Structures are given as structure tokens and as C-alpha cells.
Amino acid sequence: MKIIPYLLICLCSLSFTVQAATTQTPPPISNSAKVVPPTPENSDELVIRDAYVQPLIPGQKSTTAYMRISNFSKEKYVLVGVSSPIAERVELHNVLMSDGMMQMRSVESILLLPKEEVLLQPGGLHIMLVNVHEGELNKDTEVPMCLKFQNSADICLTLPVRDKRAESGGADVHVHDHAH
């Protein structure tokens, strides 16, 4: 399957394939997160919008990435992992309420049903970059990242580092042509 990512801010094509190390198998997830139907534009594409990585909080070695993934195709996709050369490992996470407390849990996969959108956002599904390498994540830098799908080729893109607590906006990525 040939997939071409387009960043509206910066046109990039990357082929990083750093494997994310995991020591245990987290439970699978069906989409218990907020799912929003996409608009009918781009009817046969995966579209990644508002993608960004939060800057590191002083004293911390881990951070998060957020985005909106719209599946405009007639196929389901399963996001099974993420990799980035700037972190020791990258994991898919969800924030859940358990015994009256918010808890973050690693998840095995994120299901992208046809004609639906999944939000990776604070307080819900998100990407966790664990043990970010020293000096690799500064404000206004870009982070190479590959999204790994069970039934599709990897989608590699570059995400801006943005402090969304202080600003609005984000990168849009349009992924075209699902022929391999």
C-alpha cells in the first residue's frame, strides 16, 4: 500500500522505523474514546489533523503527542504502534476513570472505523513518548514519528513541538492513495 503524507506546514516524507520496546502486552481497546463522524471531503483517505507534540515539562523525561485521525475510507484501520527516534520508546495510552480516579493505561491498539474520526487528546487516547533523549525536544522543533498500522503501511510524518496550553493551531497531514 503506497501512502504519501503531506504536512500543510512542512512537506516531509520520512522512513524512520525505530521499534518501540514493550515489556508487557497491554489490553486491547475498542473505541471507548470520543468518536466524531468525519466530513465527506477526501472520501478515500486517512487524514491526520492538528498533530503536535507537547514540549517537555521541566524535570520530566516523557511527553505526549496528540492528533485527530479521520478515516474517510471504506476500510477499518488498526493503529498498533508508534515509533520516534527521539524517545527510548513510544506507547499508545488512554486515560480512564477507575475507582473515582483518573488513570493512564497503555493500550495495544486504536481502532479507526470507516468514515469515523478518533481524537488523540488530553484526558483520553494519546501517544506517550517515554524517556526523550536529552536535547531532542525543544519548542519550535519538529519530531519525526511513524504510525504503525496492522493492515496498512506505516505513515511517517513530522510533528511540530507546540505548547497548546499557550497557543492554538496544529499541523494537518493528508494521506492519499491506498494502493500498495
C-alpha positions as CSV (number, residue, x, y, z in Angstrom):
1,M,0.0,0.0,0.0
2,K,1.5,3.3,-1.1
3,I,0.9,6.1,1.4
4,I,2.1,9.7,0.9
5,P,1.9,12.1,3.9
6,Y,1.5,15.8,3.3
7,L,2.1,18.3,6.0
8,L,0.4,21.6,5.3
9,I,3.1,23.4,7.3
10,C,6.1,21.4,6.1
11,L,6.1,18.8,3.3
12,C,8.0,15.9,4.6
13,S,8.5,12.2,3.9
14,L,10.3,10.1,6.5
15,S,11.1,6.5,6.8
16,F,12.1,6.0,10.4
17,T,11.4,2.5,11.6
18,V,12.7,2.6,15.2
19,Q,10.9,-0.1,17.1
20,A,9.2,0.8,20.3
21,A,10.2,-1.6,23.1
22,T,7.4,-3.0,25.3
23,T,7.8,-5.4,28.1
24,Q,4.2,-6.5,28.6
25,T,1.2,-6.8,26.4
26,P,-1.4,-4.2,27.3
27,P,-5.1,-4.9,26.9
28,P,-6.7,-4.2,23.5
29,I,-9.0,-1.2,23.2
30,S,-12.2,-0.7,21.2
31,N,-13.0,2.9,20.7
32,S,-14.4,4.0,24.0
33,A,-12.9,7.4,23.3
34,K,-15.0,10.2,21.7
35,V,-15.5,9.3,18.1
36,V,-16.7,12.0,15.7
37,P,-18.0,11.3,12.2
38,P,-15.8,13.0,9.5
39,T,-17.0,15.3,6.8
40,P,-17.4,13.8,3.4
41,E,-14.4,15.6,1.9
42,N,-11.4,13.3,0.9
43,S,-13.7,10.3,0.8
44,D,-10.9,7.6,0.4
45,E,-8.2,8.8,2.7
46,L,-6.8,8.7,6.2
47,V,-6.4,12.3,7.3
48,I,-4.3,13.4,10.3
49,R,-5.0,16.9,11.6
50,D,-4.0,19.1,14.5
51,A,-0.9,16.9,15.1
52,Y,1.6,18.1,17.6
53,V,4.0,17.1,20.4
54,Q,3.8,18.8,23.8
55,P,7.2,20.3,25.0
56,L,8.8,18.6,27.9
57,I,7.8,19.8,31.4
58,P,11.0,20.9,33.2
59,G,12.4,17.9,35.1
60,Q,10.3,15.3,33.1
61,K,11.7,12.9,30.5
62,S,8.3,11.9,28.9
63,T,5.8,13.9,26.9
64,T,2.7,13.4,24.8
65,A,1.6,13.7,21.2
66,Y,-2.0,14.5,20.1
67,M,-3.8,14.5,16.8
68,R,-7.1,13.8,15.0
69,I,-7.2,10.8,12.7
70,S,-10.1,10.7,10.2
71,N,-10.7,7.5,8.3
72,F,-12.6,8.6,5.2
73,S,-12.1,5.2,3.5
74,K,-14.4,2.2,3.5
75,E,-11.8,0.1,5.3
76,K,-11.1,-0.1,9.0
77,Y,-7.6,0.6,10.2
78,V,-5.9,-0.5,13.4
79,L,-3.2,1.7,14.8
80,V,-0.9,-0.8,16.6
81,G,2.2,1.3,17.5
82,V,4.2,4.4,17.0
83,S,7.9,5.0,16.8
84,S,10.2,8.0,17.0
85,P,14.0,8.2,17.2
86,I,13.8,11.0,19.8
87,A,12.5,8.7,22.6
88,E,13.5,5.4,24.1
89,R,10.1,4.0,23.5
90,V,6.7,5.3,22.3
91,E,3.4,3.9,23.5
92,L,-0.3,4.3,22.9
93,H,-2.2,5.3,26.0
94,N,-5.7,6.0,27.3
95,V,-6.9,7.9,30.4
96,L,-9.7,6.1,32.2
97,M,-11.7,6.7,35.3
98,S,-11.1,3.8,37.8
99,D,-12.4,3.8,41.4
100,G,-13.1,7.6,41.1
101,M,-9.5,8.3,40.0
102,M,-8.2,9.2,36.5
103,Q,-5.6,6.6,35.5
104,M,-3.4,6.4,32.4
105,R,-3.1,2.9,30.8
106,S,-1.2,1.6,27.9
107,V,-3.4,0.2,25.1
108,E,-2.5,-2.4,22.5
109,S,-4.3,-0.7,19.6
110,I,-6.7,2.0,18.4
111,L,-9.5,1.1,16.1
112,L,-10.2,3.5,13.2
113,L,-13.6,2.5,11.8
114,P,-14.6,3.6,8.2
115,K,-16.0,7.1,8.0
116,E,-15.2,8.0,11.6
117,E,-12.6,10.2,13.4
118,V,-10.6,9.3,16.5
119,L,-9.3,12.2,18.7
120,L,-6.0,11.7,20.4
121,Q,-6.3,14.4,23.1
122,P,-5.5,15.3,26.6
123,G,-7.6,13.3,29.1
124,G,-8.2,10.5,26.5
125,L,-6.3,8.5,23.9
126,H,-2.8,9.8,23.2
127,I,0.7,8.9,22.2
128,M,3.3,8.8,25.0
129,L,7.0,9.5,24.2
130,V,8.9,7.8,27.1
131,N,12.5,8.8,28.0
132,V,13.0,11.5,25.4
133,H,16.7,11.9,24.6
134,E,18.5,14.9,26.1
135,G,18.3,18.0,23.9
136,E,15.9,16.3,21.4
137,L,12.7,18.2,22.2
138,N,12.8,21.9,22.2
139,K,10.0,24.4,21.5
140,D,9.6,25.1,17.8
141,T,11.5,21.9,16.7
142,E,10.0,19.0,14.8
143,V,9.6,15.4,15.8
144,P,9.8,12.5,13.3
145,M,7.2,9.9,14.0
146,C,5.9,6.8,12.3
147,L,2.3,5.5,12.9
148,K,2.3,1.7,12.5
149,F,-0.9,0.1,11.3
150,Q,-1.9,-3.6,11.5
151,N,-3.4,-3.7,8.0
152,S,-1.5,-0.9,6.2
153,A,1.9,0.6,5.5
154,D,3.4,2.8,8.2
155,I,2.6,6.5,7.9
156,C,5.7,8.6,8.7
157,L,5.4,12.3,9.4
158,T,6.9,15.2,11.3
159,L,5.1,16.8,14.1
160,P,5.8,20.3,15.4
161,V,6.5,20.8,19.1
162,R,3.8,23.2,20.4
163,D,2.6,24.2,23.8
164,K,-1.1,24.1,23.2
165,R,-1.7,25.5,26.6
166,A,-0.3,28.7,25.3
167,E,-1.4,28.7,21.6
168,S,-3.8,27.2,19.1
169,G,-3.4,25.5,15.7
170,G,-1.5,22.4,14.6
171,A,-0.2,20.5,11.6
172,D,-2.5,18.9,9.1
173,V,-1.4,15.7,7.4
174,H,-3.3,14.3,4.4
175,V,-2.6,10.7,3.5
176,H,-3.6,9.7,-0.1
177,D,-3.5,6.7,-2.4
178,H,-4.1,3.4,-0.6
179,A,-2.7,1.2,-3.3
180,H,0.4,-0.8,-2.3
